[in-house]
Amino acid sequence: MSAVWRASRAAVKRRRLQTFVIGLVVLCSTTTVLLALGLLAAASAPFDRAFDEQRGAHTVAAFDPAKASPEQLVRTARRPGVEAAAGPFGQTVLEMPDDWLWMSAGSLGVVGRADPNGPVDRIRLLEGRWATAPGEIVVNWPVDGTPGPGRLGTRLEPRGAPPLTVVGFATSMSKSAGAWVSPEQMARMHPTTAQMLYRFTNAATERELRTGLTTATAGLPAGSLGTAQSYLTLKRAFSAQADAYLPFMTLFGVLGLLVSVLIVGNVVSGAVVSGHRHIGVLKSLGFTPNQVVAVYLTMVSVPALIGCVLGVVSGNAVAGPLLRVAFSGVETGSASVGVSRWPSVVCLLGMPALVAVAALIPAARAHRLSAARAITAGSAPRTGRGLRVQRRLGGSRLPRAVSLGMGQPLARPARSLLTMAAIVLGVTTVTLTTGLTSTMVAYGQAGKSDGAPRIDVQAGSSAPGRTAPAGSDRRTERLLRSLPGADQVTVRALTKVSLRGHTQTVFANFYRGDTRALASEIVEGRWPAGAGEAAAGPAFLHQHGVSVGDRVTVRLNGKEAPVTIVGKTMEGNAQALESTWQTLFRLDPTAQAAEYTVRLAPGADARKYIAAVKAADPSLRAALLRSDNAATTTVVGFASVFTVLLTVVAALGVFNTVLLNVRERRRDLGMLKSIGMTPRQVTVMTVSSVMVPGVIGGLLGIPPGIVAHRLVVDHVGVVAFPESMKQVWHLPQLAALVVAGVTIAVLGALVPARSAARLTIAKVLHNE
């Protein structure tokens, strides 16, 4: 074994360039694969782990206490298929008239529980203590971490209910409530529903959950079940943003793996072909065929292992920022989102194994080669391959150096096909990135195509604990319109409302004024124009099981209003819908606006307008809205980095092929130089040898790149791109992509071409 290692180490030193190529290829591929696997793991594992630790409820059900008694609800826990149950707990909805803590004014779902423990939904207390006496409340903290003890003692004053003091912060992966009070306090609030928490024996699919709930409630009076919330809906909401990044990350990972296999196979195949004499010497010295194969496998495994380790390190370094972007704004609860260990383990074990398998097939050729044949063959020139095509090219009007170069790929067709495949993958990556960039830039500019500055104005009277006087938002709107430079003013009110049939409250944005920019984001239907109309993003529609044309019932301040979904927006919060001021007036005639968006006229000075707002009303807080889009920046940035890496890798594959060709044809180069070929002609000939594969690779790489782009943009669950943003391909752009294939080929061939041009006749022929 020591002889194999010494021979392998000598081969690594002798082929430093190929060793570097393999290491860099594996490094890039490992990085992309690790990021894809890390994102896949973070999309589900943290939720499942935290959900199981808290014994989360598979279904949170609300019943009408007037139809189902507590005794009847308790009996449902003993029905077949029910693994465990908790409740019944009294439940009601409080209306918060003002913004409180970090929450907007509106509806707050409250449940009465004696303690945070139990067989189902073991609530995790983060700060303070549990509510045990009247007048106390524990508030749900929806994100990772703690709010800190400084907010304990906050006094809440819900409309039509006694004041409550915050004594603790807790979190529930089941999202069973927005806050909790003691059962005694809930009795004083006159609960409107009774909550039951169920864990079922079979709960892997929505169908199994419906079957389990139907079986559990079979003995209850008709109409007693009000709402039911599935934990699978919460799981989809948890991973929605991460899932949006998965398609393009997975594609780049697959492309990286394919390029790795092609490059490694090409390097080993070239090493075997150009090393016949070396193989013959090894076998004549007593190396068995298996030991010769082991030499070549070890030769590629060493740089592959080094590249894999470096790729894991770099992938873990990049995964942290990527996960922060993917889970920004997501209610993670007690789930801790981070980089899992198993993707690193998979990469450390899988990538070297994949390299070894890719190298094994060409290395088997050395296994079959006899010592006598290997030594006698040496580096003798091969004849008879592509001579007919080369003669036809020689008779054309092409320069002789060009015709000789264009015929060279036919001398090694298998190697040329591997090189062309690497170019195809490189062009596919460039095509995918070009399409994604065009789509994401158009998405980021939606509603802002005119480039006019936009000012965000916050009403000072909307601060927590302060109530704006009636009609003050109308005066503010008139003030903002009257200031020099104002063109359009959009008024927004934000509150939390309840939806009939759903246990969780949702955000509702109500608009009036100029909404043309908002209407431009509609991809299906139209923007709401009157009372009882709303629009929502794809995530909201999917998670709430509604579509354009369906009707939902919104509840606020004890009033209900039917709302028809008339439009689907490109994006949107999964827990938010957009509606009109007329709808808000039906629910709360006294509601006031809290935010204004001012679009300035072309040429207006944003700083002067902000100064004018502060001078006119010091209680208003004005700031320039930035047009930065985190999703656009992230997707374009990561896609660009991966494209550069994979393009470099594809160029290195061409580099390796041309380098092997130059080494094999040293005798031919010496003969050509001896009859008058100049160094410049040698360079042209060598570069011309990859021009045809570059053109063909460019043409073949465009269609899969277009298909990959369509697959990515059609499967981003949190964004619905309109067709205009998907149709990004034009003839000049496609022509440039073909040029990209030629560019990759030329860049890879340029260095060995110049090396071949510098070879002297004496150096080439001194061994002949």
Secondary structure as GFF3:
##gff-version 3
##sequence-region A 1 768
A	DSSP	alpha_helix	2	14	.	.	.	ID=ss1
A	DSSP	alpha_helix	16	42	.	.	.	ID=ss2
A	DSSP	alpha_helix	45	53	.	.	.	ID=ss3
A	DSSP	beta_strand	59	63	.	.	.	ID=ss4
A	DSSP	alpha_helix	70	75	.	.	.	ID=ss5
A	DSSP	three_ten_helix	76	78	.	.	.	ID=ss6
A	DSSP	beta_strand	82	96	.	.	.	ID=ss7
A	DSSP	beta_strand	106	112	.	.	.	ID=ss8
A	DSSP	beta_strand	124	128	.	.	.	ID=ss9
A	DSSP	beta_strand	136	140	.	.	.	ID=ss10
A	DSSP	three_ten_helix	149	151	.	.	.	ID=ss11
A	DSSP	beta_strand	155	156	.	.	.	ID=ss12
A	DSSP	beta_strand	164	171	.	.	.	ID=ss13
A	DSSP	beta_strand	179	181	.	.	.	ID=ss14
A	DSSP	alpha_helix	183	189	.	.	.	ID=ss15
A	DSSP	beta_strand	193	200	.	.	.	ID=ss16
A	DSSP	alpha_helix	206	216	.	.	.	ID=ss17
A	DSSP	beta_strand	225	230	.	.	.	ID=ss18
A	DSSP	alpha_helix	231	274	.	.	.	ID=ss19
A	DSSP	alpha_helix	276	284	.	.	.	ID=ss20
A	DSSP	alpha_helix	289	326	.	.	.	ID=ss21
A	DSSP	alpha_helix	342	368	.	.	.	ID=ss22
A	DSSP	alpha_helix	371	377	.	.	.	ID=ss23
A	DSSP	alpha_helix	387	394	.	.	.	ID=ss24
A	DSSP	alpha_helix	400	407	.	.	.	ID=ss25
A	DSSP	three_ten_helix	408	411	.	.	.	ID=ss26
A	DSSP	alpha_helix	413	444	.	.	.	ID=ss27
A	DSSP	beta_strand	454	459	.	.	.	ID=ss28
A	DSSP	three_ten_helix	460	462	.	.	.	ID=ss29
A	DSSP	alpha_helix	472	482	.	.	.	ID=ss30
A	DSSP	beta_strand	486	499	.	.	.	ID=ss31
A	DSSP	beta_strand	506	513	.	.	.	ID=ss32
A	DSSP	alpha_helix	516	519	.	.	.	ID=ss33
A	DSSP	beta_strand	522	525	.	.	.	ID=ss34
A	DSSP	beta_strand	533	536	.	.	.	ID=ss35
A	DSSP	alpha_helix	538	543	.	.	.	ID=ss36
A	DSSP	beta_strand	551	556	.	.	.	ID=ss37
A	DSSP	beta_strand	559	569	.	.	.	ID=ss38
A	DSSP	beta_strand	576	580	.	.	.	ID=ss39
A	DSSP	alpha_helix	581	587	.	.	.	ID=ss40
A	DSSP	beta_strand	595	600	.	.	.	ID=ss41
A	DSSP	alpha_helix	606	616	.	.	.	ID=ss42
A	DSSP	beta_strand	620	624	.	.	.	ID=ss43
A	DSSP	alpha_helix	630	664	.	.	.	ID=ss44
A	DSSP	alpha_helix	666	674	.	.	.	ID=ss45
A	DSSP	alpha_helix	679	688	.	.	.	ID=ss46
A	DSSP	alpha_helix	691	714	.	.	.	ID=ss47
A	DSSP	alpha_helix	723	726	.	.	.	ID=ss48
A	DSSP	alpha_helix	731	758	.	.	.	ID=ss49
A	DSSP	alpha_helix	761	765	.	.	.	ID=ss50
###
